[in-house]
């Protein structure tokens, strides 16, 4: 279990796994049927505010108060990508449900950022929620 408040949760597309993010700076990957954590990701340096799975369930994405986004392989549990995403806390993450190729994130900096996960790069920064 987490050592502090859980701020985010999501289901994998197949419903077998879930992911959680917490004030303890951890992201956990859960086997729902077995009721156990199968992986714990330690890369965030502050509370985690958003978690999401890719459309095919092979990747887990999280963003948090460290203003960063991390992408992990849900099968090998390795870190695939890291983005220094926002100038303030990252408040949410979402993966394109159709292809799983694109990631959106929001932050307290008033921006929406769109990433291409295949290329591992920022595509656009949209401003206007200041």
N, C-alpha and C positions, 0 to 999 in steps of 0.2 A: 504494500500500500504506500501511498504518498505520506510524507511527513508534515504536510501543510495543506492548505485549501487547494482543491482541484478547481481550476478556472475554465478548463476546456475539455471537451470530449467529442469523439466522432466514431462512427461505425465504418468498418471496411465495406466495400461494395458487396462482398459475398456474405456479410453478416457474421463471419466466423471470428473476426478480430475486432478489437476496439483500441483506440488510442486516447490517452489522457495527458493533460499538461497541468502543472501545478505551481504554486508559489514556492515550492521546494527546488525549483529550477530544473526539474526532471520531466522528461516525456517517457511514458510507459506504454508498451505495446502488450495488449492482453489477449489471451486465448479465452474467449467468452465461455465456451463449453466446459473447458477445464477449470475455469475461474482462477486463472493464475497469470501473473506477468511473465511474458516470455522474453522481454527485452526491456532494458532501461537505458535511456540515452542521456548523457551527462553534459553535452556540449553547450547548453545555454548557461549564461552567467547571471541571469536574473529570472524572475517569475515568467512562466509560459502562459500566454493569453489565448493562443489559437492553435488548433491542430486540425489536420485534414489528411485524407488518403487520396492518392491518385486514382483515376477512373478505373484502372485495372487492379488496384489494391497492392501494387508492388512497391510503392513509395509512401512514406509518412513525412509530412511537412509540419513544421511548428515555427511559430514566431512569438516573441515575448518582449519583456521590458528592457532587455539588452539591445533592442532595436535591430536584432538579427533574425534571419530565417535560416533554418537548417532543413536539409532534405536527406532522409535515410532510406536505405534499401530495407523493406519490410521482411525480406527473406534472409539476407546475410547479416542484417543489422549494422552494416557499415555506413558511415557518413559519406554521402555522394556529393552534396553541394552545400556551400555556406555563403550567405549574402549579408553584408553589412547594409541593411535595407533602408532604414529610416533614420532621421535625425532625432527621433524620440522613440518611445516604446511602440512596438508593432502590436496592434490591437486585434487583428484577425488575418487569417489566411484561408484561401479557397483555391481548389484546383479545378480547372475546366472539366466539367463532367462528361463532355462529349468525346474528347480525345485524350485528356490527361496531359497534354503537352504544355499547357499554360498555367501559370500561377498568378493569383492576385493577392496583394497584401494591402492592409490599411494601417495607418499610424497616427499617433497624436500630433504629428507634424502636418496633418491636414491633407495628406496625399494618398492616392491609390497608385500602387506600382504594379506593373504587369511584366512578368518574366517568361521567357521561353526556356522551359526545363530541358529540352533537347540540346539547345546551344549553351545553356548555363549562363544566360545573360539577361540583363534588364532591357525590355523593349521600350516601355513608356513610363513616364511619371505624369499622372494627371493631378492637377492642383485645383483647389476651389472650395475646400471644406474648412477653410481657416476660421 
